[in-house]
């Protein structure tokens, strides 16, 4: 009877040791990932602060008022603000170059409009604005790298920052939002081959 008890104790001890080792490895890896994620967030906030842009801390979004980038009802970038746009591109590039972030994060550039005009028209305008900024980013070879996912998103008047009646001009609703988010399994490049 003692042999069976000592054998069971030995098996229990081995299983517990394996569990403890696996838990320690998991916890160590998790804490390292959490530290890296926190550094990414801190660096992102620092980048946004250095650019003097509006930052929505609840959703980790950079919000750029559309009148800085575009004339009313236009999707071509304003030439007089091109130096500012190039500074933003440079800072986002610097952020994405560090810690191999270009392989871990994608950049979503969202276009938004106010309620002036037809919904379909506003959707197409917001898409054209998103694509216009992406086109400017891609003038830098870094943003043409296959590891970089620049994803256009168009919302037109469907995600208003300030709810207004139809046909109301509102500068807060006319905006571009830049989000840098973790890549998911099957990035846009895999979903929509070029």
N, C-alpha and C positions, 0 to 999 in steps of 0.2 A: 504494500500500500504506500509506503514511503517513497518507493521508486517512481510510482505513478505521480504522486504529489510533486516530487522534485522535478520530474520531466515536464509537468504542466507549468510549474513555476518558471522553469527555464524557457519554455515556449512563450509564456506570457512576457517574461523579461525581454526576450529577443523582439517580439512584436512591439512592445512598448518602446524599445530603443529605436527600432526602425521608424515608428510613428514620430518619435521625438526628433530624429534626424531630418525626416521629411518636413515636419512642421518648421524646424529651424531654417532649413533651406528656403521654404516658401516665404517665411516671415522676412528673412534677410533680403530676398529678391523683391518682395512687395515694398519693404521700406526703402530700398534703393530706388525703385520706380517712383514711389511717392515723392522722394527727395528730388528726383529729376523732373517730375511733373511740376512741383512747386517752383523749381528754378525756371522752367519754361514760362510759367505764369508770371513770376516776378520780372523776368526779362521782357515779357510782352508788355506789362504795365509800364515798365521803365521806357520802352521804345515809344509807346503812345504818349507818355508824358513829355518825352524829348521833342516830339513832333508838335506838341500843343494842340492835339486833336481831342474831340469829345469821345469819351470812353464810357460805355455802358457796362459797369462792373457786374451787373446781374447776368448778362449774357455774353460777356467778353467780346464786345463788338466795338470796332472803331467806326464812328459815325461822322461822315463828311457831308456838310450841307451842299446840295447840288449846285447852288449858285456859285460856289467856289470853282467847280469843275466845268459847268456848262451854262450857256445862256438859256433863257426860258424857252422851252419847247425844242431844244437842240440836243444832239448827242455827240457833237464834236467837242473835244476838250478845248477849253479856253487857252489860247496861246500865251496870254499874259501870265497865266498861273502855271505854266509848264515847269519853271524852275522849282516851284513848291512840290508839284507832283513828282518830279525827279528825286527830290529829297525824300519823299515818302517811299518811293520805290527803293532807293538806296538803303533806307533804314529797315524796310521789310526784308530786303535781300540779306542784310547783315544779320538780322534775327534768324532767318531761315538757314543761313550757312552754319551757324553755331550748333554744336551737339548733334549734327546730322539731322536737323529738324525737317529738312526737305523730304526726307524719306518717311517721316512720321506724321507730318501735318499737311493738310491741303489748305489752299487759300480760296475762300468763297467771296466773290465780289457781287453784291446784291444791288440792283437798281430799284428805286422806289419813286413814285410820283405823288402829286396831290390829286384832287378829284376833278380838276379842270380837264375837260375833254372826255371822249368815249373810253370805256374800260379797255377795249381791245387796243386802241391807239396808245393808251398809257402803258399797257403791258409791253407793246413793241418798243416804245420809247425807253422804258426802263431796261429792257434787254439790250437795246442798242447802246445805252450809256454804260452798262456793265461790260459789254464787249469792247467798247472804246477804251476803257481804262485797262482792260486786259491786254489789248493790242499795244498800248503804251508801255505796259510792264514788259511785254515780250520783246521790246526793242533792245532790252538787255539780255545777252545770251544766257545768263543764269536762269531766267524765267522760261527759257525754251528747253531746258534740261528735262529729259523724260521723267526724272524723279519728282519734278515740280508739277503739282496739280493746281491749275488756276481754273476755278469753276465759276462760270457765269450763272447768276440767278436773277430772275425778273419777277417782281411782285406788282408792278404797276401801282394801282391804288388799293390793293387788297390788304396791305399791312400798314395802315396809317399810324404814324407816331401820335398824331392828334386827330381825333375823330371830328370830321367836319361834314357839313351837308355837301351834296353833289355840286360841282362847278365852283368850288371854293379854292382860291389860291392860298397856299400855306407853305411857307419856307421849311418848316420842320418836317413836313411830309415829303418834300422833294429832297432826297438824300441818296447817298451811296453808303452802303455798309460793307466793311471788310471784316471778315471773320476768319481766323486761323484755327482750324479744328483738327482733331486727330483723324487720320485716315481710317477708313473702315475697310473691311475685307471686300475686295473688288472695287477699286477706286474708279473714278469717272473714266480713266484711261482704259480700264478693262471693260467697263460697261458700254462705253461709246468709243470704240476704236477709231483712231483718226485716219 
